[in-house]
Amino acid sequence: MWHFTHFLKAGAQRIGVTRYTDKIEVTAFEKDGRITVVLLNRTEEEIPVYLRLGEYCAELTSKAKSIMTAEIEK
């Protein structure tokens, strides 16, 4: 819950996401040109994650049994 209350600002709107695997749960929100992405990995393995927004692409690693947040400024 901390990831949502700490990173999301009042008035942020949930936006659509596309997943390439069912191993990661993901949700994203946008406010004032900033996109906040929260990823949940419930598995016992590290999973590579690729965040894409237009031509922007970031490669991350989601640790086993972890939750992480990424912020992207448009």
N, CA, C and O atoms as CSV, one atom per row, in Angstrom:
chain,resi,resn,atom,element,x,y,z
A,1,MET,N,N,0.815,-1.194,0.000
A,1,MET,CA,C,0.000,0.000,0.000
A,1,MET,C,C,0.864,1.265,0.000
A,1,MET,O,O,0.464,2.292,-0.549
A,2,TRP,N,N,2.047,1.189,0.616
A,2,TRP,CA,C,2.917,2.351,0.703
A,2,TRP,C,C,3.249,2.893,-0.680
A,2,TRP,O,O,3.306,4.109,-0.866
A,3,HIS,N,N,3.467,2.017,-1.649
A,3,HIS,CA,C,3.825,2.469,-2.991
A,3,HIS,C,C,2.738,3.378,-3.573
A,3,HIS,O,O,3.043,4.321,-4.303
A,4,PHE,N,N,1.496,3.100,-3.258
A,4,PHE,CA,C,0.407,3.921,-3.779
A,4,PHE,C,C,0.312,5.241,-3.023
A,4,PHE,O,O,0.199,6.297,-3.646
A,5,THR,N,N,0.355,5.204,-1.714
A,5,THR,CA,C,0.181,6.432,-0.943
A,5,THR,C,C,1.395,7.348,-1.040
A,5,THR,O,O,1.251,8.568,-0.959
A,6,HIS,N,N,2.568,6.792,-1.208
A,6,HIS,CA,C,3.775,7.614,-1.282
A,6,HIS,C,C,3.967,8.249,-2.660
A,6,HIS,O,O,4.291,9.434,-2.752
A,7,PHE,N,N,3.773,7.487,-3.716
A,7,PHE,CA,C,4.096,7.966,-5.057
A,7,PHE,C,C,2.923,8.615,-5.790
A,7,PHE,O,O,3.139,9.502,-6.616
A,8,LEU,N,N,1.704,8.202,-5.515
A,8,LEU,CA,C,0.556,8.744,-6.252
A,8,LEU,C,C,0.042,10.018,-5.598
A,8,LEU,O,O,-0.117,10.093,-4.380
A,9,LYS,N,N,-0.209,11.002,-6.423
A,9,LYS,CA,C,-0.729,12.276,-5.938
A,9,LYS,C,C,-2.240,12.324,-6.139
A,9,LYS,O,O,-2.780,11.671,-7.031
A,10,ALA,N,N,-2.907,13.101,-5.305
A,10,ALA,CA,C,-4.356,13.256,-5.420
A,10,ALA,C,C,-4.714,13.705,-6.829
A,10,ALA,O,O,-4.080,14.603,-7.382
A,11,GLY,N,N,-5.721,13.084,-7.399
A,11,GLY,CA,C,-6.176,13.440,-8.732
A,11,GLY,C,C,-5.520,12.651,-9.852
A,11,GLY,O,O,-5.869,12.835,-11.018
A,12,ALA,N,N,-4.572,11.770,-9.522
A,12,ALA,CA,C,-3.931,10.947,-10.559
A,12,ALA,C,C,-4.982,10.040,-11.197
A,12,ALA,O,O,-5.849,9.496,-10.513
A,13,GLN,N,N,-4.890,9.887,-12.513
A,13,GLN,CA,C,-5.846,9.069,-13.261
A,13,GLN,C,C,-5.186,7.755,-13.668
A,13,GLN,O,O,-4.056,7.738,-14.157
A,14,ARG,N,N,-5.905,6.664,-13.460
A,14,ARG,CA,C,-5.390,5.361,-13.879
A,14,ARG,C,C,-5.368,5.306,-15.406
A,14,ARG,O,O,-6.313,5.743,-16.062
A,15,ILE,N,N,-4.290,4.770,-15.960
A,15,ILE,CA,C,-4.166,4.654,-17.410
A,15,ILE,C,C,-3.974,3.188,-17.794
A,15,ILE,O,O,-3.580,2.366,-16.968
A,16,GLY,N,N,-4.253,2.880,-19.038
A,16,GLY,CA,C,-4.146,1.511,-19.521
A,16,GLY,C,C,-2.705,1.061,-19.659
A,16,GLY,O,O,-1.812,1.863,-19.931
A,17,VAL,N,N,-2.490,-0.223,-19.469
A,17,VAL,CA,C,-1.176,-0.837,-19.637
A,17,VAL,C,C,-1.330,-2.122,-20.440
A,17,VAL,O,O,-2.417,-2.696,-20.505
A,18,THR,N,N,-0.252,-2.562,-21.041
A,18,THR,CA,C,-0.223,-3.833,-21.748
A,18,THR,C,C,0.866,-4.688,-21.116
A,18,THR,O,O,2.004,-4.241,-20.973
A,19,ARG,N,N,0.524,-5.910,-20.739
A,19,ARG,CA,C,1.502,-6.823,-20.143
A,19,ARG,C,C,1.915,-7.869,-21.163
A,19,ARG,O,O,1.112,-8.286,-21.997
A,20,TYR,N,N,3.159,-8.288,-21.095
A,20,TYR,CA,C,3.641,-9.359,-21.963
A,20,TYR,C,C,3.781,-10.678,-21.209
A,20,TYR,O,O,4.150,-11.693,-21.800
A,21,THR,N,N,3.485,-10.671,-19.895
A,21,THR,CA,C,3.543,-11.878,-19.084
A,21,THR,C,C,2.520,-11.781,-17.963
A,21,THR,O,O,2.190,-10.689,-17.502
A,22,ASP,N,N,2.027,-12.922,-17.535
A,22,ASP,CA,C,1.111,-12.953,-16.393
A,22,ASP,C,C,1.862,-13.042,-15.071
A,22,ASP,O,O,1.240,-13.060,-14.009
A,23,LYS,N,N,3.179,-13.097,-15.121
A,23,LYS,CA,C,3.977,-13.227,-13.900
A,23,LYS,C,C,4.098,-11.914,-13.135
A,23,LYS,O,O,4.442,-11.913,-11.953
A,24,ILE,N,N,3.820,-10.804,-13.799
A,24,ILE,CA,C,3.913,-9.481,-13.176
A,24,ILE,C,C,2.548,-8.816,-13.224
A,24,ILE,O,O,1.909,-8.767,-14.275
A,25,GLU,N,N,2.105,-8.305,-12.085
A,25,GLU,CA,C,0.888,-7.492,-12.063
A,25,GLU,C,C,1.341,-6.033,-12.156
A,25,GLU,O,O,2.321,-5.635,-11.526
A,26,VAL,N,N,0.626,-5.257,-12.937
A,26,VAL,CA,C,1.056,-3.877,-13.155
A,26,VAL,C,C,-0.148,-2.947,-13.228
A,26,VAL,O,O,-1.202,-3.308,-13.752
A,27,THR,N,N,0.030,-1.756,-12.698
A,27,THR,CA,C,-0.965,-0.708,-12.831
A,27,THR,C,C,-0.211,0.604,-13.012
A,27,THR,O,O,0.925,0.737,-12.556
A,28,ALA,N,N,-0.833,1.565,-13.671
A,28,ALA,CA,C,-0.162,2.839,-13.934
A,28,ALA,C,C,-1.143,3.990,-13.784
A,28,ALA,O,O,-2.342,3.852,-14.029
A,29,PHE,N,N,-0.598,5.131,-13.372
A,29,PHE,CA,C,-1.388,6.338,-13.163
A,29,PHE,C,C,-0.636,7.524,-13.754
A,29,PHE,O,O,0.591,7.509,-13.855
A,30,GLU,N,N,-1.398,8.567,-14.149
A,30,GLU,CA,C,-0.774,9.760,-14.715
A,30,GLU,C,C,-1.332,11.007,-14.054
A,30,GLU,O,O,-2.529,11.116,-13.787
A,31,LYS,N,N,-0.431,11.943,-13.801
A,31,LYS,CA,C,-0.836,13.261,-13.291
A,31,LYS,C,C,0.271,14.252,-13.611
A,31,LYS,O,O,1.446,13.998,-13.343
A,32,ASP,N,N,-0.115,15.381,-14.186
A,32,ASP,CA,C,0.808,16.490,-14.461
A,32,ASP,C,C,2.037,16.048,-15.253
A,32,ASP,O,O,3.152,16.474,-14.950
A,33,GLY,N,N,1.845,15.201,-16.261
A,33,GLY,CA,C,2.952,14.779,-17.108
A,33,GLY,C,C,3.858,13.726,-16.509
A,33,GLY,O,O,4.897,13.408,-17.087
A,34,ARG,N,N,3.493,13.180,-15.372
A,34,ARG,CA,C,4.291,12.140,-14.720
A,34,ARG,C,C,3.481,10.846,-14.685
A,34,ARG,O,O,2.322,10.838,-14.270
A,35,ILE,N,N,4.103,9.762,-15.121
A,35,ILE,CA,C,3.463,8.450,-15.083
A,35,ILE,C,C,4.109,7.637,-13.970
A,35,ILE,O,O,5.333,7.523,-13.901
A,36,THR,N,N,3.284,7.080,-13.110
A,36,THR,CA,C,3.745,6.226,-12.022
A,36,THR,C,C,3.284,4.808,-12.309
A,36,THR,O,O,2.093,4.560,-12.498
A,37,VAL,N,N,4.232,3.879,-12.340
A,37,VAL,CA,C,3.947,2.474,-12.637
A,37,VAL,C,C,4.291,1.649,-11.402
A,37,VAL,O,O,5.401,1.743,-10.879
A,38,VAL,N,N,3.338,0.840,-10.935
A,38,VAL,CA,C,3.569,-0.047,-9.796
A,38,VAL,C,C,3.532,-1.479,-10.307
A,38,VAL,O,O,2.570,-1.895,-10.953
A,39,LEU,N,N,4.600,-2.236,-10.007
A,39,LEU,CA,C,4.735,-3.617,-10.473
A,39,LEU,C,C,4.811,-4.562,-9.278
A,39,LEU,O,O,5.500,-4.281,-8.298
A,40,LEU,N,N,4.104,-5.675,-9.365
A,40,LEU,CA,C,4.077,-6.676,-8.300
A,40,LEU,C,C,4.505,-8.018,-8.868
A,40,LEU,O,O,3.891,-8.530,-9.805
A,41,ASN,N,N,5.560,-8.585,-8.297
A,41,ASN,CA,C,6.066,-9.897,-8.686
A,41,ASN,C,C,5.822,-10.852,-7.521
A,41,ASN,O,O,6.510,-10.772,-6.503
A,42,ARG,N,N,4.863,-11.743,-7.658
A,42,ARG,CA,C,4.547,-12.709,-6.604
A,42,ARG,C,C,5.315,-14.022,-6.765
A,42,ARG,O,O,5.179,-14.925,-5.939
A,43,THR,N,N,6.115,-14.130,-7.818
A,43,THR,CA,C,6.800,-15.388,-8.102
A,43,THR,C,C,8.075,-15.534,-7.271
A,43,THR,O,O,8.487,-14.615,-6.564
A,44,GLU,N,N,8.680,-16.706,-7.374
A,44,GLU,CA,C,9.928,-17.015,-6.678
A,44,GLU,C,C,11.150,-16.678,-7.532
A,44,GLU,O,O,12.272,-17.028,-7.164
A,45,GLU,N,N,10.952,-16.006,-8.663
A,45,GLU,CA,C,12.057,-15.737,-9.576
A,45,GLU,C,C,12.144,-14.263,-9.949
A,45,GLU,O,O,11.148,-13.541,-9.929
A,46,GLU,N,N,13.366,-13.828,-10.292
A,46,GLU,CA,C,13.540,-12.493,-10.849
A,46,GLU,C,C,12.983,-12.486,-12.263
A,46,GLU,O,O,13.106,-13.471,-12.991
A,47,ILE,N,N,12.373,-11.380,-12.647
A,47,ILE,CA,C,11.768,-11.287,-13.973
A,47,ILE,C,C,12.213,-9.981,-14.627
A,47,ILE,O,O,12.102,-8.918,-14.017
A,48,PRO,N,N,12.718,-10.050,-15.871
A,48,PRO,CA,C,13.044,-8.807,-16.568
A,48,PRO,C,C,11.760,-8.061,-16.933
A,48,PRO,O,O,10.764,-8.673,-17.319
A,49,VAL,N,N,11.796,-6.759,-16.810
A,49,VAL,CA,C,10.636,-5.918,-17.099
A,49,VAL,C,C,11.075,-4.833,-18.076
A,49,VAL,O,O,12.139,-4.234,-17.915
A,50,TYR,N,N,10.254,-4.586,-19.083
A,50,TYR,CA,C,10.530,-3.542,-20.062
A,50,TYR,C,C,9.390,-2.538,-20.019
A,50,TYR,O,O,8.248,-2.873,-20.331
A,51,LEU,N,N,9.698,-1.315,-19.635
A,51,LEU,CA,C,8.700,-0.246,-19.625
A,51,LEU,C,C,8.863,0.538,-20.916
A,51,LEU,O,O,9.938,1.063,-21.207
A,52,ARG,N,N,7.786,0.611,-21.684
A,52,ARG,CA,C,7.838,1.334,-22.961
A,52,ARG,C,C,6.777,2.428,-22.982
A,52,ARG,O,O,5.628,2.215,-22.595
A,53,LEU,N,N,7.192,3.593,-23.440
A,53,LEU,CA,C,6.292,4.725,-23.613
A,53,LEU,C,C,6.757,5.449,-24.868
A,53,LEU,O,O,7.731,6.201,-24.839
A,54,GLY,N,N,6.051,5.216,-25.968
A,54,GLY,CA,C,6.507,5.770,-27.240
A,54,GLY,C,C,7.859,5.186,-27.595
A,54,GLY,O,O,8.021,3.967,-27.647
A,55,GLU,N,N,8.835,6.058,-27.840
A,55,GLU,CA,C,10.181,5.602,-28.166
A,55,GLU,C,C,11.018,5.323,-26.925
A,55,GLU,O,O,12.103,4.750,-27.025
A,56,TYR,N,N,10.527,5.720,-25.767
A,56,TYR,CA,C,11.238,5.505,-24.511
A,56,TYR,C,C,11.106,4.048,-24.091
A,56,TYR,O,O,10.016,3.480,-24.154
A,57,CYS,N,N,12.211,3.438,-23.663
A,57,CYS,CA,C,12.173,2.067,-23.152
A,57,CYS,C,C,13.180,1.945,-22.017
A,57,CYS,O,O,14.333,2.353,-22.154
A,58,ALA,N,N,12.744,1.387,-20.907
A,58,ALA,CA,C,13.630,1.144,-19.773
A,58,ALA,C,C,13.565,-0.335,-19.426
A,58,ALA,O,O,12.487,-0.926,-19.375
A,59,GLU,N,N,14.728,-0.924,-19.188
A,59,GLU,CA,C,14.788,-2.329,-18.787
A,59,GLU,C,C,15.096,-2.383,-17.296
A,59,GLU,O,O,16.083,-1.813,-16.832
A,60,LEU,N,N,14.240,-3.074,-16.557
A,60,LEU,CA,C,14.385,-3.221,-15.112
A,60,LEU,C,C,14.366,-4.701,-14.767
A,60,LEU,O,O,14.029,-5.539,-15.604
A,61,THR,N,N,14.729,-5.016,-13.540
A,61,THR,CA,C,14.601,-6.384,-13.049
A,61,THR,C,C,13.720,-6.362,-11.818
A,61,THR,O,O,13.999,-5.648,-10.855
A,62,SER,N,N,12.662,-7.140,-11.854
A,62,SER,CA,C,11.766,-7.265,-10.709
A,62,SER,C,C,12.247,-8.440,-9.868
A,62,SER,O,O,12.227,-9.583,-10.323
A,63,LYS,N,N,12.673,-8.164,-8.657
A,63,LYS,CA,C,13.152,-9.215,-7.757
A,63,LYS,C,C,12.006,-10.152,-7.382
A,63,LYS,O,O,10.837,-9.776,-7.459
A,64,ALA,N,N,12.347,-11.361,-6.981
A,64,ALA,CA,C,11.342,-12.332,-6.555
A,64,ALA,C,C,10.541,-11.776,-5.382
A,64,ALA,O,O,11.095,-11.148,-4.479
A,65,LYS,N,N,9.239,-12.013,-5.407
A,65,LYS,CA,C,8.330,-11.601,-4.327
A,65,LYS,C,C,8.542,-10.140,-3.935
A,65,LYS,O,O,8.801,-9.825,-2.774
A,66,SER,N,N,8.427,-9.260,-4.924
A,66,SER,CA,C,8.684,-7.844,-4.652
A,66,SER,C,C,7.618,-6.958,-5.278
A,66,SER,O,O,6.863,-7.364,-6.161
A,67,ILE,N,N,7.594,-5.742,-4.782
A,67,ILE,CA,C,6.775,-4.696,-5.378
A,67,ILE,C,C,7.710,-3.519,-5.635
A,67,ILE,O,O,8.544,-3.184,-4.794
A,68,MET,N,N,7.568,-2.903,-6.788
A,68,MET,CA,C,8.426,-1.767,-7.101
A,68,MET,C,C,7.638,-0.708,-7.851
A,68,MET,O,O,6.621,-0.991,-8.485
A,69,THR,N,N,8.130,0.513,-7.763
A,69,THR,CA,C,7.478,1.642,-8.413
A,69,THR,C,C,8.478,2.348,-9.309
A,69,THR,O,O,9.629,2.558,-8.927
A,70,ALA,N,N,8.036,2.712,-10.499
A,70,ALA,CA,C,8.854,3.496,-11.425
A,70,ALA,C,C,8.085,4.759,-11.767
A,70,ALA,O,O,6.869,4.721,-11.960
A,71,GLU,N,N,8.790,5.870,-11.842
A,71,GLU,CA,C,8.179,7.130,-12.246
A,71,GLU,C,C,8.818,7.595,-13.544
A,71,GLU,O,O,10.040,7.580,-13.691
A,72,ILE,N,N,7.980,8.007,-14.478
A,72,ILE,CA,C,8.435,8.458,-15.787
A,72,ILE,C,C,7.857,9.846,-16.031
A,72,ILE,O,O,6.650,10.053,-15.911
A,73,GLU,N,N,8.724,10.795,-16.374
A,73,GLU,CA,C,8.239,12.123,-16.759
A,73,GLU,C,C,8.116,12.163,-18.264
A,73,GLU,O,O,9.055,11.821,-18.984
A,74,LYS,N,N,6.940,12.588,-18.744
A,74,LYS,CA,C,6.717,12.654,-20.197
A,74,LYS,C,C,7.370,13.881,-20.776
A,74,LYS,O,O,7.293,14.110,-21.983
